[in-house]
């Protein structure tokens, strides 16, 4: 029964050497795994939005677009800026009102309804389309270039701009909250365990498992930034119980035998029997996310299921080897457990279980009501800091031009201009629509 445990104890030095060597490909794989920052790519292919984007990309060579807000610029300067934008490789087209009315057409002569939508407080807008998709690395690099060649008179809005700021913000902060999570776990473990060095070993073991998991993501091709942000901390929380169980089992077995290898082999056996059920249940729960039509669930589910598996394997192999090799230091740094046993909680539950069941029945409908009436928001900008460049630009577009979002309509080229104008007029009557714009409207204005 203890064959596996005895083998791990016997070859513990080899296990530690292999564990350290495996960190090299893990770090390489983690570095090579692409991080996707666009949640839209996880939508099913049969969704109309995705179908429309595919048509734009395949037929019009237009994968994404940004709306550039220009302030205090003369028409000739706007044209110069357009030319700079067009020199960038990934830029497909640059369009502004100047392209239709020319530099010699006074803006004061524009119809009021159009002028108020295009020009407000010495500001106007420019549409820049990109060849590649919203979250493509090349598109984000293009937006960075646009920011570099423009000054404070220009603000760049759009989904790619938001994705770019999300990427930068996520990369800056992910290390911070991982450090916070490790520090908090270390604090709690120092109170709960009987050795100062044991919590460090437990966290080091989980850290190795996290690196294995993140490195093996290279076989998935890419993962979402949401998955990257939550997987490390979530894996730490989910698999730490396994490590604590092994440590406590080992300490209990040491009280019955002086042979450390036998004590650890028995602890490994008990841990294996105890955690297999809970770990398989956890893995199954994460794999259930793979059934979501929104394939972000599959992304998170696969990474986390793999993370739990890595955690269990490391707890049963690397952690025992580490504890046995450093058993002397663990003994020298032992202290009295500070965290109480909470026996009163156990006794209270056993004594008053009927009251607890009654309270559960009473609270359940209240909890269900709260769950049913909790508002869910789907605006990614809402969760971003207000001082980001993309948020500032999007707010400027909203406050000045009353444009919260822009949608592109694909129309058959054989439809007459008057029919398109009639359709645009009908669309403008819909609630929530501020204004519409199409080539027939602008060309009619130019030649009228």
C-alpha positions in Angstrom: 0.0 0.0 0.0 2.9 2.3 0.8 5.0 1.4 -2.3 4.5 4.8 -3.9 5.3 6.7 -0.6 8.4 4.6 0.0 9.7 5.2 -3.6 9.2 8.9 -3.2 11.1 8.9 0.1 13.9 6.8 -1.3 14.4 8.9 -4.4 13.7 12.3 -2.9 17.0 13.8 -4.0 16.4 12.8 -7.6 12.8 14.2 -7.3 14.1 17.6 -6.2 16.7 17.7 -9.0 14.1 16.8 -11.6 11.7 19.4 -10.1 14.3 22.1 -10.4 15.2 21.1 -14.0 11.5 21.2 -15.0 11.4 24.8 -13.9 13.5 25.8 -17.0 11.0 24.6 -19.7 8.2 25.9 -17.4 9.6 29.4 -17.4 10.2 29.3 -21.2 6.7 28.0 -21.8 5.2 30.7 -19.6 7.1 33.4 -21.4 6.1 32.0 -24.8 2.4 31.7 -24.1 0.5 34.5 -25.7 -2.0 36.4 -23.5 -5.2 37.4 -25.1 -6.8 40.6 -23.8 -9.9 40.6 -26.0 -12.9 38.8 -24.5 -14.8 39.0 -27.8 -12.7 36.3 -29.4 -14.4 33.8 -27.0 -17.8 34.3 -28.5 -19.2 31.5 -30.7 -18.7 31.8 -34.5 -22.4 31.8 -35.1 -23.0 35.1 -33.2 -23.9 37.9 -35.5 -21.2 40.2 -34.1 -18.5 37.7 -34.9 -19.9 37.1 -38.4 -19.9 40.8 -39.1 -16.3 41.1 -37.8 -15.2 38.3 -40.0 -16.8 39.9 -43.1 -15.0 43.2 -42.2 -11.7 41.4 -41.8 -12.0 39.1 -44.8 -13.8 41.3 -47.4 -12.8 44.8 -46.3 -9.4 44.1 -44.7 -10.6 45.9 -41.6 -10.1 44.1 -38.4 -10.6 46.9 -35.9 -11.0 50.7 -35.7 -10.4 53.6 -33.4 -12.0 57.0 -33.1 -9.5 59.8 -32.7 -10.8 63.0 -31.1 -9.0 66.0 -32.5 -9.1 69.4 -30.8 -8.0 72.9 -31.9 -6.7 71.7 -35.3 -7.2 73.4 -38.7 -8.3 71.3 -41.6 -4.8 71.3 -43.2 -3.3 70.0 -40.0 -5.9 67.3 -39.8 -4.9 66.2 -43.3 -1.2 66.1 -42.3 -2.1 64.0 -39.3 -4.0 61.6 -41.6 -1.0 61.2 -43.8 1.2 60.3 -40.8 -1.4 57.7 -39.7 -1.5 56.2 -43.2 2.2 55.6 -43.2 1.8 53.1 -40.4 1.8 49.5 -41.8 -1.3 48.2 -40.0 -3.4 51.2 -40.7 -5.9 50.5 -43.5 -7.8 53.7 -43.9 -8.1 57.1 -42.2 -11.3 59.1 -42.7 -12.5 62.4 -41.4 -15.1 65.0 -42.5 -12.2 66.9 -44.3 -11.9 64.0 -46.8 -15.5 64.7 -48.0 -15.8 68.5 -47.8 -12.2 69.3 -48.6 -10.0 72.1 -47.1 -11.8 74.9 -48.9 -15.3 74.1 -47.6 -16.0 76.3 -44.5 -17.4 74.2 -41.6 -19.8 77.0 -40.9 -21.7 76.1 -44.1 -22.4 72.6 -42.9 -26.0 71.9 -41.9 -26.4 72.4 -38.2 -27.5 68.9 -37.5 -24.4 67.5 -39.1 -22.0 70.2 -37.8 -23.2 69.7 -34.2 -22.4 66.0 -34.5 -19.0 66.3 -36.1 -17.7 69.6 -34.7 -18.2 70.6 -31.0 -16.2 73.0 -29.0 -13.4 73.1 -31.6 -13.3 69.3 -31.6 -13.9 66.8 -34.4 -13.5 63.1 -34.9 -11.4 60.9 -37.2 -11.9 57.2 -37.9 -8.8 55.0 -38.2 -9.3 51.4 -39.3 -6.7 48.7 -38.9 -6.0 45.6 -41.0 -5.6 43.1 -38.0 -8.1 42.1 -35.3 -8.9 44.2 -32.2 -6.6 42.3 -29.8 -3.8 41.4 -32.2 -0.4 42.4 -31.1 0.2 44.3 -34.2 -3.0 46.3 -33.7 -2.1 47.2 -30.1 1.4 48.2 -31.3 -0.3 50.4 -33.9 -2.4 52.2 -31.2 0.8 52.7 -29.2 2.4 54.3 -32.3 -0.6 56.5 -32.8 -0.3 57.8 -29.2 3.4 58.4 -29.8 3.0 60.6 -32.9 0.1 62.6 -31.5 0.1 65.3 -28.9 -2.3 66.4 -26.1 -4.7 67.7 -28.8 -5.6 64.1 -29.8 -7.3 61.3 -27.8 -7.6 57.8 -29.1 -10.7 55.9 -28.1 -11.9 52.5 -29.2 -11.8 48.8 -28.1 -8.2 48.3 -29.0 -7.2 51.3 -26.9 -9.1 49.8 -24.0 -7.5 46.4 -24.6 -4.0 48.0 -24.7 -4.5 49.8 -21.3 -6.0 46.6 -19.8 -2.9 44.7 -20.9 -0.5 47.3 -19.4 -2.5 47.6 -16.2 -2.8 43.8 -15.8 1.0 43.3 -16.3 1.7 46.0 -13.8 -0.5 44.7 -11.0 -0.5 40.9 -11.3 2.8 40.6 -9.5 1.5 42.9 -6.7 -1.5 40.9 -5.7 0.3 37.6 -6.0 2.8 39.0 -3.5 0.0 40.1 -1.3 -1.7 36.7 -1.5 1.6 34.9 -0.6 2.2 37.3 2.3 -1.3 36.8 3.7 -1.0 33.0 3.3 2.4 33.0 5.0 1.0 35.0 7.9 -1.9 32.6 8.4 0.3 29.5 8.1 2.8 30.8 10.6 -0.1 31.1 13.1 -1.6 27.7 12.2 1.5 25.5 11.9 4.1 24.6 14.5 7.2 25.6 12.6 8.5 28.8 11.2 10.1 27.2 8.1 7.3 24.8 7.3 4.9 27.5 5.8 7.8 28.6 3.5 8.2 25.1 2.2 4.4 24.7 1.6 4.3 28.0 -0.3 7.4 27.1 -2.2 5.9 23.8 -3.3 2.7 25.5 -4.4 4.8 28.1 -6.3 6.5 25.4 -8.2 3.2 23.8 -9.1 1.9 27.2 -10.3 5.0 27.6 -12.5 4.5 24.1 -14.0 0.8 25.0 -14.7 1.5 28.3 -16.3 4.4 26.9 -18.3 2.3 24.1 -19.7 -0.2 26.6 -21.0 2.0 26.9 -24.1 0.2 23.7 -25.4 -3.1 25.7 -25.3 -1.6 28.3 -27.7 -2.8 31.3 -25.7 -4.8 32.1 -22.6 -7.0 35.0 -21.6 -5.7 37.8 -19.4 -8.5 37.0 -17.0 -7.2 33.4 -16.7 -3.7 34.7 -16.2 -4.9 37.1 -13.5 -6.9 34.7 -11.4 -5.3 31.3 -12.0 -2.2 31.7 -9.8 -4.0 33.0 -6.7 -6.9 30.5 -7.3 -4.5 27.6 -7.6 -2.8 28.7 -4.4 -6.1 28.8 -2.5 -7.5 25.5 -3.9 -4.4 23.3 -3.5 -2.9 24.7 -0.2 -5.3 22.4 1.8 -3.6 19.3 0.3 -0.2 20.5 1.4 -1.4 21.3 4.9 -3.0 17.8 5.2 0.3 16.1 4.2 2.3 18.1 6.7 -0.1 17.4 9.6 -0.2 13.7 8.6 3.6 13.5 8.6 3.8 15.2 12.1 1.2 12.8 13.5 3.1 9.7 12.1 6.4 10.9 13.6 4.8 10.5 17.0 4.4 6.8 16.4 7.8 6.0 14.7 11.3 7.2 14.7 11.8 6.3 11.1 11.2 9.5 9.1 10.9 7.7 5.8 8.2 5.4 7.1 6.4 8.3 8.7 6.4 10.2 5.4 5.4 7.1 3.3 2.4 6.6 5.6 1.5 10.3 5.4 1.7 10.2 1.6 -0.6 7.2 1.5 -3.1 8.9 3.8 -3.0 12.1 1.9 -3.4 10.3 -1.4 -6.5 8.5 -0.2 -7.9 11.8 1.3 -7.3 14.3 -1.5 -8.0 12.1 -4.5 -11.8 12.5 -4.1 -11.7 16.2 -3.3 -9.2 17.0 -6.1 -11.1 15.0 -8.7 -14.3 16.8 -7.7 -12.6 20.1 -8.0 -11.1 19.2 -11.4 -14.5 18.1 -12.6 -16.0 21.4 -11.4 -13.5 23.4 -13.4 -13.9 21.1 -16.5 -17.6 21.8 -16.4 -16.8 25.3 -17.4 -15.6 23.9 -20.7 -19.3 23.4 -21.6 -19.9 27.1 -21.9 -20.6 28.5 -25.3 -18.6 31.5 -24.2 -15.2 29.7 -24.5 -13.7 31.9 -21.9 -15.1 29.2 -19.6 -13.1 26.6 -21.4 -10.0 28.7 -21.1 -10.3 29.1 -17.3 -11.6 25.5 -16.8 -8.7 23.8 -18.6 -6.0 25.9 -16.9 -7.5 25.5 -13.4 -8.1 21.8 -13.8 -4.6 21.4 -14.9 -3.4 23.5 -12.0 -5.2 21.4 -9.4 -3.6 18.3 -11.0 -0.2 19.9 -10.9 -0.8 20.9 -7.2 -1.7 17.3 -6.2 1.3 15.8 -7.9 3.7 18.3 -6.4 2.1 17.8 -2.9 2.6 14.1 -3.2 6.2 14.2 -4.6 8.1 17.4 -4.3 6.7 18.5 -0.9 7.6 15.2 0.9 11.1 15.4 -0.6 11.6 18.9 0.6 10.3 18.2 4.1 12.5 15.1 4.6 15.6 17.0 3.3 14.9 19.9 5.6 13.5 18.0 8.6 16.3 19.1 10.9 15.6 22.8 10.2 11.9 22.2 10.7 12.5 20.7 14.1 14.9 23.5 15.1 12.3 26.2 14.1 9.3 24.6 15.8 7.0 26.7 18.0 3.7 26.4 19.8 0.7 26.6 17.5 -0.8 30.1 17.9 -4.1 29.6 16.2 -6.7 28.1 18.5 -8.3 24.7 17.8 -11.8 26.2 17.6 -13.3 23.3 19.4 -16.2 25.4 20.6 -17.4 25.7 17.0 -17.5 21.9 16.7 -19.3 21.6 20.0 -21.8 24.3 19.2 -22.7 22.8 15.8 -23.2 19.3 17.3 -25.3 20.7 20.2 -27.4 23.2 18.2 -27.7 21.5 14.8 -31.5 21.9 14.7 -31.3 25.6 15.2 -28.6 25.8 12.5 -30.8 23.9 10.0 -33.8 26.2 10.8 -31.6 29.3 10.3 -30.4 27.9 7.0 -34.0 27.4 5.8 -34.9 31.0 6.9 -31.8 32.6 5.2 -32.0 30.6 2.0 -34.9 32.6 0.4 -33.3 35.8 1.4 -30.0 34.8 -0.2 -31.9 33.7 -3.3 -33.6 37.1 -3.5 -30.3 38.9 -3.2 -28.8 36.7 -5.9 -31.7 37.3 -8.3 -31.7 41.1 -7.8 -28.0 41.7 -8.0 -27.2 43.8 -11.1 -24.5 42.5 -13.5 -22.6 45.0 -15.7 -20.9 44.1 -18.9 -19.1 47.3 -19.5 -15.4 46.6 -19.2 -14.6 50.3 -18.9 -16.5 50.4 -15.6 -13.8 48.3 -13.9 -10.9 50.3 -15.2 -9.3 53.4 -13.5 -10.6 56.7 -14.7 -7.1 58.1 -15.4 -6.3 55.6 -18.2 -5.9 57.1 -21.7 -8.5 54.9 -23.2 -11.1 55.7 -20.5 -10.4 59.5 -20.8 -10.8 59.3 -24.6 -14.0 57.2 -24.3 -15.4 59.6 -21.8 -14.5 62.6 -24.0 -16.3 60.9 -26.9 -19.3 60.4 -24.7 -19.4 63.9 -23.1 -18.7 65.9 -26.2 -20.3 63.9 -29.0 -22.7 61.8 -27.0 -21.1 58.7 -28.5 -21.0 55.9 -26.1 -20.3 53.3 -28.7 -20.1 53.1 -32.5 -21.5 50.3 -34.6 -20.7 49.5 -38.2 -23.5 48.3 -40.6 -22.6 46.2 -43.6 -24.8 47.1 -46.6 -24.9 45.5 -50.0 -23.1 47.8 -52.5 -26.0 47.5 -55.0 -28.5 49.2 -52.8 -29.2 52.7 -54.1 -28.0 55.8 -52.1 -31.6 57.0 -51.5 -32.5 53.7 -50.0 -29.5 53.8 -47.7 -30.3 57.3 -46.6 -33.9 56.3 -45.9 -32.7 53.4 -43.8 -30.4 55.6 -41.8 -33.2 58.0 -41.1 -35.3 55.1 -39.8 -32.4 53.9 -37.6 -32.0 57.4 -36.1 -35.6 57.2 -34.9 -34.8 54.2 -32.6 -34.3 54.7 -28.9 -30.7 54.9 -27.9 -29.5 56.0 -31.4 -27.8 59.4 -31.4 -27.0 59.8 -35.1 -26.0 57.8 -38.2 -23.6 58.5 -40.9 -23.0 56.9 -44.3 -21.2 57.6 -47.5 -24.4 58.6 -49.4 -25.1 61.3 -46.8 -21.6 62.7 -47.0 -21.2 62.5 -50.7 -24.6 64.2 -51.2 -23.4 67.0 -48.9 -20.1 67.4 -50.8 -21.7 67.7 -54.3 -24.8 69.6 -53.2 
